[in-house]
């Protein structure tokens, strides 16, 4: 059986998450640019770019952006939004980025597009790959969930109906053996006996895990934010761990 991340990021994923705001992506990109102190014309890589919201926003600010994702379905959707062909879209695996060493000034990995893999070594290798493709003094940003906040605020279940798409969406959330997971059921309103199910799983890596493995990969963690408003990170109350830094 294919791993969950090869099954879940398809056409139904775009329906489940279509509420994500493209306009917010522009403001989030603006914040990232300020945090990373990027020079004009910087070469940027968006790892796990999905439907391309942030890659396109960053390109709109004048940067040379490449977006890479494992899902061809999501990349096809990204291309539909890229009418001016601003971004170089590539299909590939973050564990083995298909770029030469030192190809980019900056990498970003956003909205917990990390911690997918069952093998510890695979997750660590993503950090090594980031270090590999960055130039000397290149910068990185990793936006990951805050495990303590997830454990405190987890909503076990939710349901909603999308009349426009003609589907009902049920989401069941749980934390088990160091993973947070979501079981998603998509049911067609006109055919309630026809349901499609998906699983999403992310390892709950604490900050100490990133501090240790970033250093081992040759990456220096310089700044930590608790959310996209730029607030100071609080170990229990911050929704996110937004980590920025540079190559050694």
C-alpha positions in Angstrom: 0.0 0.0 0.0 1.2 3.5 -0.8 2.1 5.7 2.1 -0.5 8.3 3.1 1.2 11.3 1.5 1.1 9.6 -1.9 -2.7 9.0 -1.6 -4.1 12.1 0.1 -2.8 15.0 -2.0 -5.1 14.6 -4.9 -8.3 16.2 -6.2 -10.2 15.7 -2.9 -7.5 17.4 -1.0 -8.1 20.6 -3.0 -11.8 20.4 -2.0 -11.1 19.7 1.7 -8.7 22.7 1.9 -10.2 25.1 -0.7 -11.0 27.5 2.2 -7.3 28.4 2.4 -6.9 32.0 1.5 -4.8 33.1 -1.4 -4.8 36.7 -0.3 -3.4 35.7 3.1 -0.6 34.0 1.3 0.6 37.4 0.0 0.8 38.9 3.5 2.5 35.7 4.8 5.0 36.0 2.0 5.7 39.6 2.9 6.5 38.6 6.4 8.8 35.8 5.3 10.7 38.2 3.0 11.3 40.6 5.9 12.4 37.8 8.3 14.8 36.3 5.8 16.3 39.6 4.7 16.3 38.4 1.1 18.2 40.2 -1.5 16.5 41.2 -4.7 16.4 38.5 -7.4 17.1 35.8 -4.8 16.7 32.3 -6.0 14.1 30.6 -3.8 12.8 27.0 -3.4 9.4 26.3 -1.9 9.6 22.7 -0.7 6.2 21.0 -0.6 4.6 23.9 -2.5 1.2 22.2 -3.0 -1.2 24.3 -5.0 1.4 27.1 -5.1 -0.2 29.9 -3.0 3.1 31.0 -1.4 5.3 30.3 -4.4 3.2 32.6 -6.5 3.1 35.2 -3.8 6.9 35.2 -3.5 7.3 35.3 -7.2 4.9 38.3 -7.3 7.4 40.2 -5.1 10.1 39.8 -7.7 11.9 36.7 -6.6 13.0 33.8 -8.8 10.9 30.9 -7.4 10.9 27.2 -7.9 8.1 25.1 -6.4 8.5 21.4 -5.8 5.9 18.9 -4.7 5.4 15.1 -4.8 1.8 15.5 -6.0 1.4 16.0 -9.7 -2.3 16.8 -9.1 -1.4 19.8 -6.9 1.3 21.0 -9.3 -1.2 20.9 -12.2 -3.5 23.1 -10.1 -0.6 25.5 -9.3 0.1 25.9 -13.0 -3.5 26.9 -13.6 -3.0 29.8 -11.2 0.3 30.8 -12.7 -1.0 32.4 -15.9 2.2 34.5 -16.3 4.4 31.5 -15.8 6.3 33.1 -12.9 7.3 30.0 -11.1 9.4 26.9 -12.2 7.2 24.0 -11.1 9.0 20.7 -10.4 7.7 17.3 -9.4 10.0 15.6 -6.8 10.5 14.1 -3.3 11.8 16.4 -0.5 14.0 13.5 0.7 16.0 13.7 -2.6 15.7 17.2 -4.1 16.6 17.1 -7.8 18.9 20.1 -7.7 22.6 20.7 -7.8 24.3 21.7 -4.5 24.2 25.4 -3.9 21.4 26.1 -6.3 19.3 28.4 -4.1 19.7 31.5 -1.9 16.7 30.5 0.2 14.4 27.6 0.9 10.9 27.7 2.6 8.9 24.7 3.9 5.5 26.0 5.0 2.4 25.0 6.9 3.8 21.7 8.3 4.9 20.2 5.1 7.3 18.2 7.2 7.3 15.2 9.5 5.5 12.9 7.1 7.8 10.0 7.1 7.7 6.9 9.4 11.5 6.5 9.3 13.3 9.0 11.5 16.2 9.1 9.0 13.9 10.2 6.2 12.7 13.3 8.1 16.3 14.1 9.1 17.4 13.7 5.5 15.0 16.5 4.5 17.0 18.9 6.6 20.2 17.6 5.0 18.7 18.2 1.5 17.8 21.8 2.5 21.4 22.3 3.5 22.7 20.7 0.3 20.7 22.9 -2.1 21.5 26.2 -0.2 24.4 28.4 -1.2 26.9 29.6 1.4 25.1 31.9 3.9 21.8 30.8 2.3 18.7 31.2 4.4 15.9 28.8 5.3 12.4 29.0 6.8 10.6 26.0 8.3 7.0 26.5 9.5 5.9 23.6 11.7 3.1 23.0 14.1 3.8 23.4 17.9 3.2 19.9 19.4 2.3 21.3 22.8 -0.3 23.6 21.3 -1.7 20.8 19.2 -2.1 18.6 22.2 -3.8 21.3 24.2 -6.3 22.5 21.5 -7.0 19.4 19.4 -10.6 19.2 18.2 -11.5 15.5 18.0 -14.0 15.8 15.2 -15.7 18.2 12.8 -18.2 18.0 10.0 -19.1 20.4 7.2 -21.0 20.4 4.0 -19.8 22.0 0.8 -23.0 22.5 -1.2 -21.1 24.0 -4.2 -18.9 20.9 -4.5 -21.7 18.5 -3.6 -19.8 16.8 -0.8 -19.9 16.3 3.0 -16.5 16.3 4.8 -15.9 14.6 8.2 -12.6 14.9 9.9 -11.5 12.8 12.9 -8.4 13.9 14.8 -6.3 12.0 17.3 -2.8 11.8 18.8 -1.2 8.4 19.0 2.4 7.3 19.6 3.9 10.7 18.9 1.9 11.3 15.7 -1.1 13.7 15.2 -3.4 12.2 12.6 -6.5 13.2 10.8 -9.0 10.7 9.2 -10.9 12.4 6.4 -14.1 11.0 4.9 -15.5 12.7 1.8 -19.1 11.7 0.9 -21.0 12.8 -2.2 -24.3 14.4 -1.4 -26.1 12.8 -4.3 -24.6 9.4 -3.6 -24.2 9.0 0.2 -23.2 5.4 -0.2 -20.1 6.5 -2.0 -17.4 7.7 0.4 -13.7 8.2 0.0 -11.4 8.1 3.0 -7.9 9.6 3.5 -5.4 9.7 6.3 -3.0 12.5 7.1 -0.2 11.9 9.7 2.6 14.2 11.1 5.2 13.4 13.6 5.0 15.7 16.6 8.6 16.8 16.6 9.4 19.2 19.5 11.7 22.2 19.2 14.6 20.3 20.7 14.4 17.8 17.9 14.8 20.6 15.3 17.6 22.3 17.2 19.6 19.1 17.3 19.0 17.9 13.8 19.3 21.4 12.1 22.7 21.7 13.7 23.8 18.2 12.6 22.7 19.1 9.0 24.8 22.2 9.0 22.0 24.7 9.5 22.0 27.4 12.2 18.7 28.3 13.8 18.7 32.1 14.3 15.1 33.1 15.0 11.9 31.5 16.2 8.4 32.9 15.8 5.1 31.7 17.3 2.9 32.6 14.3 2.8 34.6 11.2 2.0 37.8 13.1 5.7 37.7 14.2 4.9 37.1 17.9 7.5 35.7 20.2 7.4 31.9 20.5 5.8 30.5 23.7 6.4 26.8 24.4 2.8 26.0 25.3 0.6 28.8 23.8 2.1 29.5 20.3 0.3 27.8 17.5 3.4 27.4 15.3 7.2 27.1 15.4 8.4 29.2 12.5 12.1 28.7 12.4 14.5 30.8 10.3 18.3 30.6 10.0 21.2 30.1 7.7 23.8 27.6 6.5 27.0 27.4 8.5 
